[in-house]
């Protein structure tokens, strides 16, 4: 199983872009393999992300390990501060 990050390539929010960039930079720096799904490409992908998170209003970025939900950016950031990212990512 690999990591899956739902993100958006089209956003007017600087905050969302910054959050996504921080996640991708971390994963790349640690050489952690991941796949991405761009919710701006299809409403079906966005609906899938929201269904999997259990929140009909969830926004990207959202992180999964296989089908297991890891969390959103705020949860990732907390894990980063607590130095528990590997546990958060279920690696």
Backbone as JSON Lines, residues from 0, in Angstrom:
{"i":0,"aa":"X","n":[0.83,-1.19,0.0],"ca":[0.0,0.0,0.0],"c":[0.87,1.25,0.0]}
{"i":1,"aa":"X","n":[0.37,2.28,-0.65],"ca":[1.13,3.51,-0.69],"c":[0.28,4.67,-0.19]}
{"i":2,"aa":"X","n":[0.95,5.79,0.01],"ca":[0.25,6.99,0.44],"c":[-0.48,7.61,-0.74]}
{"i":3,"aa":"X","n":[-1.6,8.2,-0.44],"ca":[-2.4,8.9,-1.43],"c":[-2.74,10.27,-0.86]}
{"i":4,"aa":"X","n":[-2.43,11.31,-1.63],"ca":[-2.71,12.67,-1.19],"c":[-3.7,13.29,-2.17]}
{"i":5,"aa":"X","n":[-4.85,13.65,-1.65],"ca":[-5.82,14.4,-2.45],"c":[-5.41,15.87,-2.35]}
{"i":6,"aa":"X","n":[-5.32,16.52,-3.5],"ca":[-4.92,17.92,-3.53],"c":[-5.7,18.62,-4.63]}
{"i":7,"aa":"X","n":[-5.47,19.91,-4.78],"ca":[-6.06,20.64,-5.89],"c":[-5.0,21.46,-6.6]}
{"i":8,"aa":"X","n":[-5.01,21.42,-7.9],"ca":[-4.07,22.22,-8.68],"c":[-4.66,23.6,-8.97]}
{"i":9,"aa":"X","n":[-5.93,23.78,-8.66],"ca":[-6.61,25.05,-8.91],"c":[-7.21,25.53,-7.58]}
{"i":10,"aa":"X","n":[-6.58,26.56,-7.02],"ca":[-7.09,27.12,-5.77],"c":[-6.69,28.58,-5.68]}
{"i":11,"aa":"X","n":[-7.6,29.39,-5.23],"ca":[-7.27,30.8,-5.01],"c":[-6.73,31.02,-3.61]}
{"i":12,"aa":"X","n":[-6.73,29.97,-2.81],"ca":[-6.27,30.06,-1.43],"c":[-4.76,29.84,-1.33]}
{"i":13,"aa":"X","n":[-4.06,30.87,-0.89],"ca":[-2.61,30.71,-0.67],"c":[-2.34,29.67,0.41]}
{"i":14,"aa":"X","n":[-3.23,29.64,1.4],"ca":[-3.06,28.71,2.52],"c":[-3.09,27.26,2.05]}
{"i":15,"aa":"X","n":[-4.05,26.91,1.19],"ca":[-4.15,25.54,0.67],"c":[-2.9,25.2,-0.13]}
{"i":16,"aa":"X","n":[-2.45,26.11,-0.97],"ca":[-1.25,25.87,-1.77],"c":[-0.03,25.66,-0.87]}
{"i":17,"aa":"X","n":[0.07,26.47,0.19],"ca":[1.19,26.35,1.13],"c":[1.14,25.01,1.87]}
{"i":18,"aa":"X","n":[-0.06,24.61,2.28],"ca":[-0.21,23.34,2.99],"c":[0.18,22.17,2.1]}
{"i":19,"aa":"X","n":[-0.32,22.18,0.88],"ca":[0.0,21.09,-0.06],"c":[1.5,21.04,-0.32]}
{"i":20,"aa":"X","n":[2.09,22.2,-0.53],"ca":[3.53,22.26,-0.8],"c":[4.34,21.71,0.37]}
{"i":21,"aa":"X","n":[3.92,22.03,1.58],"ca":[4.64,21.55,2.77],"c":[4.57,20.02,2.87]}
{"i":22,"aa":"X","n":[3.4,19.46,2.59],"ca":[3.25,18.0,2.62],"c":[4.13,17.36,1.55]}
{"i":23,"aa":"X","n":[4.03,17.85,0.32],"ca":[4.81,17.28,-0.77],"c":[6.32,17.42,-0.53]}
{"i":24,"aa":"X","n":[6.74,18.56,-0.01],"ca":[8.16,18.78,0.29],"c":[8.66,17.8,1.34]}
{"i":25,"aa":"X","n":[7.85,17.6,2.37],"ca":[8.24,16.66,3.43],"c":[8.38,15.25,2.86]}
{"i":26,"aa":"X","n":[7.36,14.8,2.14],"ca":[7.38,13.44,1.59],"c":[8.55,13.25,0.63]}
{"i":27,"aa":"X","n":[8.8,14.25,-0.21],"ca":[9.92,14.17,-1.16],"c":[11.26,14.14,-0.43]}
{"i":28,"aa":"X","n":[11.4,14.98,0.6],"ca":[12.68,15.04,1.33],"c":[12.98,13.74,2.06]}
{"i":29,"aa":"X","n":[11.94,13.04,2.5],"ca":[12.12,11.77,3.2],"c":[12.07,10.58,2.25]}
{"i":30,"aa":"X","n":[11.94,10.88,0.94],"ca":[11.87,9.84,-0.1],"c":[10.74,8.83,0.17]}
{"i":31,"aa":"X","n":[9.61,9.36,0.6],"ca":[8.42,8.54,0.86],"c":[7.57,8.56,-0.4]}
{"i":32,"aa":"X","n":[7.31,7.38,-0.94],"ca":[6.52,7.28,-2.18],"c":[5.07,7.63,-1.9]}
{"i":33,"aa":"X","n":[4.48,8.35,-2.84],"ca":[3.06,8.72,-2.7],"c":[2.47,8.95,-4.08]}
{"i":34,"aa":"X","n":[1.16,8.86,-4.12],"ca":[0.41,9.17,-5.33],"c":[-0.46,10.38,-5.02]}
{"i":35,"aa":"X","n":[-0.84,11.09,-6.06],"ca":[-1.7,12.26,-5.88],"c":[-2.96,12.11,-6.72]}
{"i":36,"aa":"X","n":[-4.04,12.66,-6.2],"ca":[-5.29,12.77,-6.94],"c":[-5.73,14.23,-6.86]}
{"i":37,"aa":"X","n":[-5.92,14.83,-8.03],"ca":[-6.29,16.23,-8.12],"c":[-7.81,16.36,-8.16]}
{"i":38,"aa":"X","n":[-8.39,16.91,-7.09],"ca":[-9.86,16.99,-7.02],"c":[-10.42,18.02,-8.0]}
{"i":39,"aa":"X","n":[-9.57,18.89,-8.53],"ca":[-10.06,19.89,-9.48],"c":[-10.27,19.29,-10.87]}
{"i":40,"aa":"X","n":[-9.83,18.07,-11.07],"ca":[-9.98,17.41,-12.36],"c":[-11.36,16.8,-12.55]}
{"i":41,"aa":"X","n":[-12.02,16.5,-11.44],"ca":[-13.32,15.83,-11.53],"c":[-14.08,15.97,-10.22]}
{"i":42,"aa":"X","n":[-15.36,16.23,-10.32],"ca":[-16.17,16.31,-9.1],"c":[-16.3,14.93,-8.47]}
{"i":43,"aa":"X","n":[-16.14,13.87,-9.28],"ca":[-16.19,12.51,-8.73],"c":[-15.02,12.26,-7.78]}
{"i":44,"aa":"X","n":[-13.85,12.79,-8.13],"ca":[-12.68,12.62,-7.27],"c":[-12.9,13.38,-5.96]}
{"i":45,"aa":"X","n":[-13.45,14.59,-6.05],"ca":[-13.75,15.38,-4.85],"c":[-14.78,14.67,-3.98]}
{"i":46,"aa":"X","n":[-15.82,14.13,-4.61],"ca":[-16.85,13.4,-3.87],"c":[-16.27,12.16,-3.21]}
{"i":47,"aa":"X","n":[-15.37,11.47,-3.91],"ca":[-14.7,10.28,-3.36],"c":[-13.89,10.65,-2.13]}
{"i":48,"aa":"X","n":[-13.13,11.76,-2.22],"ca":[-12.32,12.21,-1.09],"c":[-13.21,12.51,0.11]}
{"i":49,"aa":"X","n":[-14.3,13.23,-0.13],"ca":[-15.19,13.6,0.96],"c":[-15.88,12.39,1.58]}
{"i":50,"aa":"X","n":[-16.22,11.42,0.75],"ca":[-16.84,10.2,1.26],"c":[-15.84,9.43,2.13]}
{"i":51,"aa":"X","n":[-14.59,9.33,1.66],"ca":[-13.57,8.59,2.39],"c":[-13.19,9.26,3.71]}
{"i":52,"aa":"X","n":[-13.27,10.61,3.75],"ca":[-12.95,11.31,5.01],"c":[-14.13,11.3,5.97]}
{"i":53,"aa":"X","n":[-15.33,11.04,5.43],"ca":[-16.52,11.06,6.27],"c":[-17.01,12.47,6.56]}
{"i":54,"aa":"X","n":[-16.52,13.43,5.78],"ca":[-16.9,14.83,5.98],"c":[-17.31,15.43,4.63]}
{"i":55,"aa":"X","n":[-18.58,15.76,4.46],"ca":[-19.05,16.27,3.17],"c":[-18.52,17.67,2.82]}
{"i":56,"aa":"X","n":[-17.79,18.29,3.73],"ca":[-17.24,19.61,3.46],"c":[-15.7,19.63,3.48]}
{"i":57,"aa":"X","n":[-15.07,18.46,3.58],"ca":[-13.61,18.44,3.69],"c":[-12.95,19.03,2.45]}
{"i":58,"aa":"X","n":[-11.83,19.68,2.7],"ca":[-11.05,20.33,1.65],"c":[-9.67,19.71,1.58]}
{"i":59,"aa":"X","n":[-9.01,19.8,0.44],"ca":[-7.66,19.27,0.33],"c":[-6.68,20.17,1.09]}
{"i":60,"aa":"X","n":[-5.54,19.65,1.47],"ca":[-5.07,18.29,1.23],"c":[-5.6,17.3,2.27]}
{"i":61,"aa":"X","n":[-5.8,16.07,1.82],"ca":[-6.23,14.97,2.67],"c":[-5.29,13.8,2.39]}
{"i":62,"aa":"X","n":[-4.86,13.1,3.43],"ca":[-3.85,12.05,3.27],"c":[-4.42,10.7,3.69]}
{"i":63,"aa":"X","n":[-4.14,9.69,2.86],"ca":[-4.56,8.32,3.11],"c":[-3.38,7.39,2.95]}
{"i":64,"aa":"X","n":[-3.39,6.31,3.71],"ca":[-2.46,5.21,3.5],"c":[-3.3,4.05,3.02]}
{"i":65,"aa":"X","n":[-3.26,3.81,1.72],"ca":[-4.19,2.86,1.13],"c":[-5.58,3.4,1.31]}
{"i":66,"aa":"X","n":[-6.47,2.62,1.91],"ca":[-7.84,3.06,2.16],"c":[-8.01,3.63,3.56]}
{"i":67,"aa":"X","n":[-6.93,3.65,4.34],"ca":[-6.99,4.13,5.71],"c":[-6.73,5.64,5.76]}
{"i":68,"aa":"X","n":[-7.66,6.36,6.35],"ca":[-7.55,7.81,6.46],"c":[-6.5,8.18,7.5]}
{"i":69,"aa":"X","n":[-5.51,8.97,7.1],"ca":[-4.5,9.47,8.03],"c":[-4.93,10.79,8.64]}
{"i":70,"aa":"X","n":[-5.36,11.73,7.77],"ca":[-5.81,13.01,8.28],"c":[-5.65,14.13,7.28]}
{"i":71,"aa":"X","n":[-5.93,15.33,7.76],"ca":[-5.82,16.53,6.93],"c":[-4.52,17.26,7.27]}
{"i":72,"aa":"X","n":[-4.38,18.46,6.75],"ca":[-3.13,19.2,6.96],"c":[-2.88,19.5,8.43]}
{"i":73,"aa":"X","n":[-3.9,19.93,9.16],"ca":[-3.67,20.3,10.57],"c":[-3.18,19.09,11.37]}
{"i":74,"aa":"X","n":[-3.68,17.91,11.04],"ca":[-3.23,16.7,11.73],"c":[-1.79,16.36,11.32]}
{"i":75,"aa":"X","n":[-1.47,16.56,10.05],"ca":[-0.11,16.34,9.56],"c":[0.85,17.3,10.26]}
{"i":76,"aa":"X","n":[0.46,18.57,10.36],"ca":[1.3,19.59,10.98],"c":[1.55,19.27,12.46]}
{"i":77,"aa":"X","n":[0.52,18.8,13.14],"ca":[0.68,18.41,14.54],"c":[1.66,17.25,14.67]}
{"i":78,"aa":"X","n":[1.53,16.27,13.77],"ca":[2.45,15.12,13.78],"c":[3.88,15.58,13.49]}
{"i":79,"aa":"X","n":[4.03,16.56,12.63],"ca":[5.35,17.09,12.3],"c":[5.96,17.75,13.53]}
{"i":80,"aa":"X","n":[5.18,18.55,14.22],"ca":[5.66,19.21,15.45],"c":[5.99,18.21,16.54]}
{"i":81,"aa":"X","n":[5.19,17.13,16.63],"ca":[5.4,16.11,17.66],"c":[6.41,15.05,17.25]}
{"i":82,"aa":"X","n":[6.94,15.18,16.02],"ca":[7.89,14.21,15.45],"c":[7.31,12.8,15.42]}
{"i":83,"aa":"X","n":[6.02,12.72,15.03],"ca":[5.34,11.42,14.94],"c":[4.75,11.21,13.54]}
{"i":84,"aa":"X","n":[5.41,11.78,12.53],"ca":[4.87,11.73,11.17],"c":[4.77,10.31,10.66]}
{"i":85,"aa":"X","n":[5.77,9.48,10.93],"ca":[5.71,8.09,10.44],"c":[4.51,7.35,11.02]}
{"i":86,"aa":"X","n":[4.23,7.56,12.28],"ca":[3.05,6.93,12.89],"c":[1.77,7.52,12.28]}
{"i":87,"aa":"X","n":[1.76,8.83,12.09],"ca":[0.6,9.48,11.48],"c":[0.33,8.92,10.08]}
{"i":88,"aa":"X","n":[1.39,8.72,9.31],"ca":[1.26,8.19,7.94],"c":[1.07,6.67,7.91]}
{"i":89,"aa":"X","n":[1.13,6.04,9.09],"ca":[0.97,4.59,9.22],"c":[2.02,3.84,8.41]}
{"i":90,"aa":"X","n":[3.27,4.3,8.53],"ca":[4.38,3.66,7.82],"c":[5.08,2.65,8.7]}
